[in-house]
Every structure is written in structure tokens, then in C-alpha cells.
Amino acid sequence: MENIVVACISVLGTVIVSLISYAANRKGAREASESNAKLIAYRLEELEKKVNKHNNVVERMYKLEGEMAEVQHNIRNLEGAHT
């Protein structure tokens, strides 16, 4: 009879420890997930900033190329006028 009582107490203790461990792991996983989501959001924001800077440079270069073509055309016209 004593063996049965001891076995039941052991099983009950194992179940309680397992439940506590499971709850702690779920909480840790949830916190890790939230942390990962914040990190991903931060990195996306930083990437967006870099993309915007790049796009700004591309737009400025496109504008400069157009202005350069006009300047070259004007130089050709001036050179043609002096000959």
C-alpha cells in the first residue's frame, strides 16, 4: 500500500513539474518571438532608409546626366559658332 501512495505522489510531482516547465517554455518562446519581431521591424526600417538614400542618388544622377547632355550640346553649338 505504501508503494502505491509513493508512486502516486511521484507521478503527481512529475506532472506538476512538467506543467510548470511547459508554461515557462511557452512564455519564453512568446518573449523570443516578440523580440524577433521587433528586430525584424527595426532592420526593415533601416533597410528602407538605405533604399531611400539610394533612390535619391539615382534620381540626382539621372537629372545630372540630362543636364550634362544639355551642356555638351551647348558646347558643340559654341564650338560650331567659332569655326
C-alpha positions, 0 to 999 in steps of 0.5 A: 500500500505504501508503494502505491501512495509513493508512486502516486505522489511521484507521478503527481510531482512529475506532472506538476513539474512538467506543467510548470516547465511547459508554461515557462517554455511557452512564455519564453518562446512568446518573449523570443518571438516578440523580440524577433519581431521587433528586430525584424521591424527595426532592420526593415526600417533601416533597410528602407532608409538605405533604399531611400538614400539610394533612390535619391542618388539615382534620381540626382544622377539621372537629372545630372546626366540630362543636364550634362547632355544639355551642356555638351550640346551647348558646347558643340553649338559654341564650338560650331559658332567659332569655326 
